[in-house]
Amino acid sequence: MTPLSLPPTIKVIVRDWLNANHVLLAGRDSAVLIDSAYCTHARRTLELLRAPGVLGQRPLDWLINTHCHTDHMGGNAALKRAYRCRLTLPQGDAELIDRWDDAALLLEYADQRMERFDYDDTIAPGDELRLGDTTWQALAAPGHAMGALVLYSPEHRVLISGDALWENGFGVVAPSEGAGQPALEAARATLEQVSALDVAVVIPGHGAPFGEVGAALDRAFKRVDAFAADPLRMARNLVKSCFVFMLLDRGSFPLEQLPDYLGRIGLYRDANAKFFKLAPAEYAGMLVGELERAAAVKREAGLVLPL
């Protein structure tokens, strides 16, 4: 298999930073979808799945989530209604759904949304699944989400990595106060596990599939090292990533309301209290200024907008 070739049973729908990618594993007897994107774009998700050459008129039999964040499972309820499909969660994250843990699921706590849904069963690390006429291994991938899984096909040397590994980094990792960064060290262990696999193609949760796996791992390990050396950098990455996600959802936000917003929404309020300890206006200025310098947002007519 050439580095970026995929068997015809694996179809990838690349989305954006608000909506996670979809991976369709379509075999002779069943069609399985990995991840369902964000809730506000559920209609578009259905349009993409029903397109000719994807599912078309074929039913979706099974929906599996790599982890329980809104951009990966926000479409679960809509897809369950449309297809009456089986829905499976990672075992380590299912309890978050059982109790609808607002903070852990980054719902109101981070000003994100997700429609409630019922699931049918769970997958545990070490399970083997027959998906799209191929055997896949479910592997624990804590770090970005502590209950996350990745799916690996030894036959095709393909890794469905969710947010555990992207071509340039990985999903945001929550910092801890004081000594030790357990989520970051879990992310490092996940990368070490991936580096031990024979992988030709990675299908990430965001961005196009890629084949230069060794180079991507090198970049990811360097990012882990940078965060370990500067936990404040990890905290800034958390608030910046979540703020841009909110902007992508809303489209814009009034600059004059930003200091109050950052003090009202739990994730930003808690991050400031734990790590930055800035006055509201200074906190807002730091956030927008850093995102402007990174060419992630712009100011226009009293608003901050995503780029």
Beta strands, then each sheet from edge to edge (+ up, - down):
strand 1: 10-13
strand 2: 22-26
strand 3: 31-34
strand 4: 62-64
strand 5: 86-90
strand 6: 121-123
strand 7: 128-131
strand 8: 134-140
strand 9: 149-153
strand 10: 158-162
strand 11: 201-204
strand 12: 253-254
strand 13: 297-300
strand 14: 303-306
sheet 1: 1+ 2- 3+ 4+ 5+ 6+
sheet 2: 7+ 8- 9+ 10- 11-
sheet 3: 12+ 14- 13+
end
